[in-house]
Amino acid sequence: MTEAPTIPQTQPVAPHLKSQELSFPLPRALYTTAHVHLTFLDTCATVFLASSTPGDSAGSIKPMGSFIYAMPDRTSPRSTISTTLYTSPASVEYTTRIAKILARRMGKPVYVGCSIDATALSLTVEEEMEGVRKIVEVVLKEWEKRQN
């Protein structure tokens, strides 16, 4: 008589997922607030970016913006690979730039959704780059908190 094989028992594990929502003024973009929704997972991060100005009506619907996936290149640490999952011409370049910077700095794949339209905000190149710098700085600060 043979014994039936024993099936290993598994323990349910609660996900340790905790999203964060942050808001801060964009530098040199008068009266413009950046809104960031962060979710850090063990294998990747998701970041959703939006902006608001005092003239925005509370009930207005904004377009989703672009959605980009970026990951560090294993063969070259200074470069990243990205692909556009959803494109909105007004925000695709801005979103791609942020996604690539975050993927390279974090060393993990990143999904970035962004509806910030830098041209609609009438920003110069320097002002736009300052905004990118601030967003990356805030996200990386939260990432480092999680790592410690």
C-alpha positions as CSV (number, residue, x, y, z in Angstrom):
1,M,0.0,0.0,0.0
2,T,1.4,3.4,-1.0
3,E,0.9,6.6,0.9
4,A,-0.7,9.6,-0.8
5,P,1.8,12.4,-1.4
6,T,1.7,15.2,1.2
7,I,0.6,18.6,-0.2
8,P,2.7,21.4,1.3
9,Q,0.6,23.9,3.3
10,T,0.9,27.5,2.5
11,Q,0.4,30.5,4.8
12,P,-1.6,33.4,3.6
13,V,0.6,36.5,3.5
14,A,-0.8,40.0,3.6
15,P,0.7,42.3,1.0
16,H,2.9,45.0,2.4
17,L,1.6,47.5,0.0
18,K,1.3,51.1,1.2
19,S,0.7,53.8,-1.4
20,Q,1.7,57.4,-0.7
21,E,0.2,60.6,-2.0
22,L,2.3,63.8,-1.9
23,S,1.7,67.3,-3.1
24,F,4.2,70.2,-3.4
25,P,4.6,73.4,-5.5
26,L,6.4,73.0,-8.7
27,P,9.5,75.3,-8.7
28,R,9.2,78.5,-10.8
29,A,5.8,77.4,-12.1
30,L,3.6,80.0,-10.4
31,Y,0.6,78.6,-8.5
32,T,1.1,75.1,-9.9
33,T,1.0,72.1,-7.5
34,A,2.4,68.7,-8.4
35,H,0.5,65.7,-7.1
36,V,2.4,62.4,-6.8
37,H,0.9,59.0,-6.1
38,L,3.7,56.5,-5.2
39,T,3.5,52.7,-4.8
40,F,6.7,50.9,-4.1
41,L,6.8,47.1,-4.6
42,D,9.6,44.7,-4.1
43,T,10.2,44.4,-7.8
44,C,9.1,47.7,-9.2
45,A,7.6,51.1,-8.5
46,T,4.6,52.9,-9.9
47,V,4.4,56.7,-10.0
48,F,1.5,58.8,-11.1
49,L,2.0,62.5,-11.6
50,A,-0.5,65.3,-12.1
51,S,-0.6,69.0,-11.6
52,S,-3.2,71.6,-10.7
53,T,-3.5,75.3,-10.7
54,P,-6.0,77.6,-8.8
55,G,-7.9,78.1,-12.1
56,D,-8.8,74.4,-12.5
57,S,-12.4,73.7,-11.8
58,A,-13.1,71.1,-9.2
59,G,-15.3,69.0,-11.5
60,S,-13.2,69.2,-14.7
61,I,-11.9,66.0,-16.1
62,K,-8.2,65.9,-17.2
63,P,-6.8,63.5,-19.7
64,M,-4.9,60.5,-18.4
65,G,-1.6,61.5,-19.9
66,S,1.1,59.2,-20.9
67,F,2.0,55.9,-19.3
68,I,5.6,54.7,-19.6
69,Y,7.5,51.6,-18.5
70,A,11.3,52.0,-17.9
71,M,13.9,49.7,-16.6
72,P,17.6,49.8,-16.1
73,D,19.8,48.2,-18.7
74,R,21.7,45.3,-17.2
75,T,24.5,45.6,-19.7
76,S,25.1,49.4,-19.3
77,P,24.4,50.9,-15.9
78,R,24.3,54.5,-17.4
79,S,21.4,53.7,-19.7
80,T,17.8,52.7,-19.4
81,I,15.2,51.0,-21.7
82,S,11.7,52.3,-21.9
83,T,8.5,51.7,-23.8
84,T,5.4,53.7,-24.1
85,L,2.3,51.8,-22.9
86,Y,-0.1,54.7,-23.5
87,T,0.7,57.9,-25.2
88,S,-0.6,61.4,-25.0
89,P,1.4,63.8,-27.2
90,A,1.3,66.6,-24.7
91,S,3.0,64.6,-21.9
92,V,4.9,61.7,-23.5
93,E,8.4,63.4,-23.5
94,Y,8.1,64.6,-20.0
95,T,6.9,61.3,-18.7
96,T,9.6,59.3,-20.5
97,R,12.3,61.6,-19.1
98,I,11.1,61.1,-15.5
99,A,10.6,57.3,-16.0
100,K,14.2,56.8,-17.3
101,I,15.8,58.9,-14.6
102,L,13.9,57.1,-11.8
103,A,14.6,53.6,-13.3
104,R,18.3,54.4,-13.5
105,R,18.6,55.9,-10.0
106,M,16.4,53.3,-8.3
107,G,17.9,50.3,-10.2
108,K,14.4,48.9,-10.6
109,P,11.7,48.9,-13.2
110,V,9.3,51.9,-13.0
111,Y,5.8,52.5,-14.3
112,V,5.2,56.3,-14.7
113,G,1.8,57.8,-15.6
114,C,1.9,61.6,-16.0
115,S,-0.6,64.1,-17.2
116,I,1.6,67.2,-16.7
117,D,1.8,69.2,-19.9
118,A,4.8,71.4,-19.6
119,T,4.0,73.3,-22.8
120,A,0.5,74.2,-21.4
121,L,2.1,75.6,-18.3
122,S,4.2,77.9,-20.5
123,L,7.5,76.8,-18.9
124,T,10.9,77.5,-20.3
125,V,13.3,74.6,-20.7
126,E,15.1,75.6,-17.5
127,E,11.8,75.8,-15.5
128,E,10.7,72.4,-16.9
129,M,14.0,70.8,-15.9
130,E,13.7,72.3,-12.4
131,G,10.3,70.7,-12.2
132,V,11.7,67.3,-13.3
133,R,14.5,67.6,-10.8
134,K,12.1,68.4,-7.9
135,I,9.8,65.5,-8.8
136,V,12.7,63.1,-9.0
137,E,14.1,64.4,-5.7
138,V,10.8,63.9,-3.9
139,V,10.3,60.4,-5.3
140,L,13.9,59.3,-4.5
141,K,13.6,60.7,-1.0
142,E,10.6,58.5,-0.4
143,W,12.3,55.5,-2.0
144,E,15.3,55.9,0.2
145,K,13.1,56.1,3.3
146,R,11.6,52.7,2.3
147,Q,15.0,51.1,1.7
148,N,16.2,52.0,5.2
